[in-house]
Amino acid sequence: MTRSRGFHSSRRHQTVKPFLLADIGEGITECEVIQWFVEPGSTVAEFDKICEVQSDKASVEITSRYSGKITKLHHPVNGMARVGEPLVDIDTEDGDMNMPSVDDAKSQASSVSTPSTPTTPSNSRTSGFAMPSAQRLLQIRGLDVSLVKGTGKGGRILKSDVLAHLAQSPEPQAKPQETAAPSSASSSGTSDDSSTPLTMMQKAMIKSMTKSLSIPHLGYKDEIELDATTQYRAALNDYITSRPNEFAFKKMSYLPIFIKCLSIAMSHYPIINATIQGNVEDVNSVRIAYRHAHNIGVAMDTPQGLVVPNIKNVQDKTIFEVAAELHRLMELGKKGAIPLADLKEGTITLSNIGAISGLYANPVVVSSELAIVALGKTRILPRYDSMGNVVSRQILPISWSADHRVIDGATIARFGNTWKSLIENPAILASELR
């Protein structure tokens, strides 16, 4: 009997399944898609970048865990994507992968990294070559992104680039995107009013400031003389200049000195570095948690808006190490790429509003902290010396705000005086440094 030889054939099936936005931590539930690295028809491999999203904390690049072809983008540039919902559809061979469920989406998130130039830009008129603030302005003014020259890293378009382009060519190249119903005409016969959705940074500010303003604030203002500090800073800069290859930064600013002095002052007044735990509606459940780490936040004006990264464990750092960390954070801030780790667990905040203008402010305490200080603009003013003679002095105005539920006026005044004394008398820093 003749036996026929069987032949088995199989065909690899193509399966289109959604790729979900992972949980990127910090309680974030939605992100703004600020650029796509792919478009429908693009082929991706494992670890290829899919998109960059902006949360209310930082920018995150999302990478693919699988290989396949992109069939659909679920969100436009500047669209809002929710955690656990699809970002893209991927056409993949079902023998090569098992697409994760919503419950497995946490494993899809990539680490926070510095955004880079996209390899496959989308066809959007405000595609991913622009920073988020620049994208928003491009949309409002109806500008074609290809007409604006970027001066940022990798040719990225910054908000300042868009403003410079508008100054040279004030007339828009295309009809502005309508984001709200037209307003009624003004008395001049024109109708220029418009509205735009909130950015992630603006949403974060609304949430945090609304919560913060439920705190009873105690204000305290003072002045600091910087003449001795200026001489001390000059000596530090001479040291840096003599060792050009030792430091990542080229010049010492006043901020590292202020930050280190702030940490030393907090070691004398640990209540300033504490936080409130428990339900404040039930005073019996409230505890004061004293924190060892001095994670001092520095408010920064970045292309994406106000962010407050913090320098970790300042109590263990030298002034040079503080300056190096500040330099790193400022460089990342310019690129909108400050990692989440640098934005978490701050214990006190310093804001340098005087770098822009103004003398005094009413800074708002972050709900997880108990105090914040704002620096004003330094001026040269007449003062009396110990002999009654009129002399010129460099005067720095400062404005404190403290959580009055825990911090009383005497405490913030004594703490402020300790900080002030350290800054005005930098010679005593050597005896305080550990």
C-alpha positions in Angstrom: 0.0 0.0 0.0 1.4 3.3 -1.0 1.4 5.9 1.7 1.0 9.5 0.7 3.3 11.9 2.5 1.5 14.6 4.3 2.5 18.3 3.8 1.7 20.9 6.5 1.7 24.5 5.6 1.1 27.5 7.9 0.6 31.2 7.2 1.7 33.9 9.6 -1.3 36.0 10.3 -1.2 39.7 10.4 -2.9 41.2 13.5 -3.8 44.8 14.1 -3.8 45.6 17.7 -3.6 48.9 19.8 -0.5 50.0 21.5 -1.5 51.6 24.8 -0.2 54.6 26.6 1.5 53.2 29.7 1.3 54.4 33.3 4.3 56.7 33.5 3.9 57.2 37.3 3.3 60.2 39.6 -0.4 59.8 39.4 -0.5 61.1 35.8 -3.7 60.1 34.0 -3.2 62.0 30.7 -0.5 63.4 28.5 -0.2 65.8 25.6 1.2 64.3 22.4 3.9 66.9 21.4 5.5 65.0 18.5 5.2 61.8 16.5 8.2 59.9 15.4 6.0 57.7 13.1 3.1 58.0 10.7 0.7 55.6 9.2 2.7 53.2 7.0 5.9 53.5 9.1 7.6 50.3 10.0 8.9 50.1 13.6 11.2 47.7 15.4 11.5 47.0 19.0 12.7 50.0 21.0 12.1 52.4 18.1 10.6 55.7 19.3 6.9 56.2 18.7 6.1 59.6 20.1 7.0 62.1 22.8 4.4 63.1 25.3 4.3 65.9 27.8 2.8 65.3 31.2 2.4 68.0 33.9 5.8 66.9 35.1 8.2 66.3 32.2 8.6 65.1 28.6 8.7 61.3 28.1 9.6 59.4 24.9 7.4 56.3 24.3 9.2 53.4 22.6 7.8 50.3 21.0 8.3 46.9 22.5 7.4 45.2 19.3 8.0 45.2 15.5 5.4 45.9 13.0 3.7 48.5 10.8 1.9 51.6 12.1 -1.7 51.7 10.7 -3.2 54.5 12.7 -2.3 57.4 15.0 -5.1 57.9 17.6 -4.1 61.5 18.4 -3.0 64.6 16.5 -0.1 66.7 17.7 -1.2 68.6 20.8 -4.0 66.0 21.3 -4.6 64.5 24.8 -3.9 60.8 25.3 -5.1 59.0 28.4 -3.2 56.3 30.2 -4.4 52.8 29.3 -5.9 54.0 26.0 -4.5 53.4 22.5 -1.7 55.6 21.1 -1.3 53.8 17.8 -2.5 50.7 16.0 0.3 48.3 15.0 0.0 45.7 12.3 2.1 42.8 13.6 2.6 39.1 13.0 0.8 37.3 15.8 3.6 34.8 16.1 6.0 37.5 17.1 4.2 39.2 19.9 1.4 39.3 22.5 0.0 42.7 22.7 -0.5 43.9 26.3 -3.8 44.5 27.9 -4.7 47.7 29.7 -3.6 46.1 33.0 -0.2 45.4 31.4 0.3 48.9 30.0 2.7 50.0 32.8 5.5 48.0 31.2 5.3 50.0 28.0 6.7 53.2 29.4 10.2 54.2 28.4 12.5 56.1 30.6 12.5 59.9 30.6 15.2 61.1 28.2 16.3 64.2 26.3 14.1 64.6 23.2 15.9 64.2 20.0 15.2 65.1 16.4 12.5 62.9 15.0 13.5 60.4 12.3 10.1 60.3 10.7 8.2 63.5 11.2 4.5 63.7 10.7 2.9 65.8 8.0 1.3 68.1 10.6 1.8 71.8 10.0 3.0 72.0 13.6 5.0 68.7 13.6 7.5 67.6 16.2 10.4 69.8 15.4 9.0 72.5 17.6 8.9 72.8 21.4 5.4 72.6 22.9 5.2 76.4 23.6 6.3 77.0 20.0 3.8 74.5 18.7 1.0 76.3 20.5 2.0 79.7 19.1 2.3 78.2 15.6 -1.2 76.9 15.9 -2.6 80.1 17.1 -1.0 82.2 14.4 -1.6 79.6 11.7 2.1 79.4 10.7 3.7 76.7 8.6 6.4 75.1 10.8 8.6 74.6 7.7 8.9 78.4 7.3 10.4 78.9 10.8 14.1 78.4 11.4 14.9 76.6 14.7 17.8 77.6 16.8 17.4 74.9 19.5 19.3 71.6 19.8 19.1 69.6 16.6 17.3 72.5 14.8 14.3 72.5 17.2 12.0 75.4 17.0 11.7 77.4 20.2 9.1 79.9 21.1 11.6 82.7 20.6 12.2 81.5 17.0 8.4 81.8 16.3 8.4 85.3 17.8 11.4 86.3 15.7 9.7 85.0 12.6 6.6 86.9 13.4 8.6 90.1 13.9 10.1 89.7 10.4 6.9 88.4 8.7 3.9 89.6 10.8 1.3 88.4 8.4 0.3 84.7 8.9 1.0 82.3 6.0 -2.2 80.4 6.6 -5.6 80.8 8.2 -5.2 80.4 12.0 -6.7 77.3 13.6 -10.1 78.1 15.1 -10.2 76.9 18.7 -13.3 78.8 19.8 -16.4 80.5 18.4 -15.6 83.9 16.9 -16.1 86.7 19.3 -18.1 89.8 18.6 -16.4 92.6 16.7 -14.6 95.3 18.7 -15.4 99.0 18.3 -12.6 99.2 15.7 -14.4 96.6 13.6 -11.9 93.8 14.1 -12.3 90.5 16.0 -8.9 89.3 17.4 -10.1 87.4 20.5 -9.4 83.7 20.5 -9.0 80.9 23.0 -6.8 77.8 23.3 -6.9 74.7 25.4 -4.6 74.6 28.5 -1.2 73.1 28.1 -0.1 70.4 30.5 2.0 72.9 32.5 -1.0 75.2 32.8 -3.2 72.4 34.0 -0.6 71.5 36.6 -0.3 75.1 37.8 -4.1 75.4 38.1 -4.3 72.2 40.2 -1.3 72.9 42.4 -2.0 76.6 43.0 -5.6 75.9 43.8 -4.5 73.4 46.4 -1.8 75.7 47.7 -4.1 78.6 48.2 -6.1 76.6 50.7 -3.1 77.1 53.0 -3.0 80.1 55.3 0.1 82.0 54.2 2.4 84.0 56.5 4.5 86.6 54.6 7.8 88.0 55.7 10.1 90.4 53.8 13.7 91.5 54.4 16.8 92.7 52.7 20.3 91.2 52.4 23.6 93.0 51.8 25.7 91.2 49.1 28.9 93.1 49.2 30.9 90.5 51.2 29.1 87.7 49.1 30.3 89.4 45.9 33.9 89.2 47.1 33.4 85.6 48.1 31.9 84.8 44.7 34.8 86.5 42.9 37.2 84.3 44.9 35.3 81.2 43.9 35.3 82.2 40.2 39.1 82.8 40.4 39.4 79.2 41.7 37.2 77.9 38.9 39.2 79.8 36.2 42.5 78.3 37.5 41.0 74.8 36.9 39.3 75.1 33.6 38.9 71.3 33.1 37.6 70.5 36.5 34.1 72.0 36.3 31.3 71.6 33.9 30.2 75.2 34.5 32.4 78.2 33.7 31.2 80.7 36.3 29.7 80.6 39.8 26.5 82.6 40.2 25.0 83.7 43.5 22.4 81.0 43.5 24.6 78.1 44.7 25.8 80.2 47.6 22.2 81.1 48.5 21.2 77.4 48.2 24.0 76.1 50.4 23.4 78.8 53.0 19.7 77.9 53.0 20.5 74.2 53.7 22.8 75.2 56.6 20.1 77.4 58.0 17.6 74.5 57.8 19.9 72.3 59.8 19.4 74.8 62.7 15.6 75.0 62.0 14.5 71.5 60.9 10.8 72.5 61.1 11.3 74.6 57.9 12.2 71.3 56.0 9.2 69.4 57.4 5.9 68.5 55.9 2.3 68.0 57.2 1.0 64.4 57.1 -2.6 63.3 57.7 -6.0 64.8 57.3 -5.9 68.5 58.3 -9.7 68.3 58.9 -9.0 65.9 61.8 -6.2 67.5 63.8 -5.8 64.4 65.9 -4.5 62.5 62.8 -2.0 65.2 61.7 1.7 64.7 62.2 4.7 66.8 61.4 7.2 64.7 59.3 10.8 66.0 59.7 12.8 65.2 56.5 16.5 64.6 56.6 17.2 65.4 52.9 17.4 69.0 51.9 16.0 68.8 48.4 16.0 72.5 47.5 13.8 73.4 44.5 14.7 76.2 42.1 11.9 77.7 40.0 12.9 77.9 36.4 11.3 79.7 33.4 11.6 77.2 30.6 10.2 77.0 27.0 7.5 74.7 28.4 6.6 77.1 31.3 7.4 77.2 35.0 9.1 74.1 36.4 10.7 73.5 39.8 13.4 70.9 39.8 15.2 70.3 43.0 18.8 69.7 44.0 18.9 66.6 46.1 20.7 66.3 49.4 22.2 69.8 49.5 23.2 69.2 53.1 25.8 66.7 51.8 27.1 68.8 48.9 29.7 71.5 48.5 29.0 74.8 46.9 30.8 73.6 43.8 28.6 70.4 43.7 25.5 72.5 44.1 26.6 74.7 41.3 27.3 71.7 39.1 23.8 70.3 39.8 22.2 73.7 39.1 24.0 73.9 35.8 22.8 70.5 34.8 19.2 71.3 35.6 19.3 74.6 33.8 20.7 73.0 30.7 18.0 70.4 30.7 15.4 73.0 31.4 16.4 74.9 28.2 15.6 71.7 26.2 12.5 70.9 28.1 14.0 67.6 29.2 14.2 67.6 33.0 13.7 64.0 34.2 10.8 63.2 36.6 13.3 62.2 39.3 14.5 65.8 39.5 11.0 67.2 39.9 10.0 64.9 42.8 10.4 65.1 46.5 11.3 68.8 46.9 11.3 70.1 50.5 11.6 73.9 50.1 11.6 76.3 47.1 13.7 79.3 46.0 12.4 81.5 43.2 14.6 84.1 41.5 12.0 86.5 40.2 14.5 89.4 40.3 16.3 87.8 37.3 13.4 89.2 35.3 12.3 92.3 37.3 10.7 93.4 40.5 11.7 93.8 44.1 9.2 91.9 46.3 6.7 89.2 45.6 4.1 87.0 47.4 5.3 83.5 46.6 2.9 80.6 47.1 3.9 77.7 49.2 3.7 74.2 47.6 1.3 72.0 49.5 4.0 69.4 50.3 6.4 72.1 51.7 6.2 74.6 54.5 8.1 77.6 53.0 9.2 79.4 49.9 11.5 82.4 49.3 11.5 84.8 46.3 14.6 86.8 45.4 14.1 90.3 44.0 16.3 92.4 41.9 19.6 93.5 43.4 20.2 97.2 43.5 23.0 99.5 44.8 21.5 101.7 47.5 22.8 104.2 50.2 23.1 102.8 53.7 24.7 103.9 56.9 27.9 102.1 58.1 28.8 101.5 61.8 30.3 105.0 62.0 27.2 106.7 60.6 28.7 107.4 57.2 26.6 107.0 54.1 28.0 104.2 51.9 26.7 102.3 48.9 25.6 98.7 49.3 24.3 95.9 47.1 20.9 95.2 48.4 18.9 92.0 47.6 15.2 92.2 48.6 13.7 88.8 49.6 10.1 87.7 50.2 9.2 84.7 52.4 5.9 82.8 52.5 5.3 80.1 55.1 2.5 77.7 56.0 1.0 79.5 59.0 -0.6 76.4 60.2 2.8 75.2 61.4 5.3 78.1 61.0 4.8 81.2 63.2 6.2 84.7 62.6 9.0 84.4 65.1 10.2 81.1 63.6 10.4 82.4 60.0 12.0 85.6 61.2 14.7 83.8 63.1 15.3 81.3 60.3 15.4 84.1 57.8 18.0 86.0 59.9 20.2 82.8 60.1 20.1 82.5 56.4 20.8 86.2 55.9 23.7 86.1 58.3 25.4 83.2 56.5 25.0 85.0 53.1 26.3 88.4 54.5 29.2 86.8 56.3 30.5 84.0 54.0 33.7 83.7 56.1 31.7 81.8 58.7 30.6 79.2 56.1 33.8 77.2 56.7 32.8 76.6 60.4 29.3 75.5 59.3 30.2 73.2 56.5 30.1 69.5 57.3 
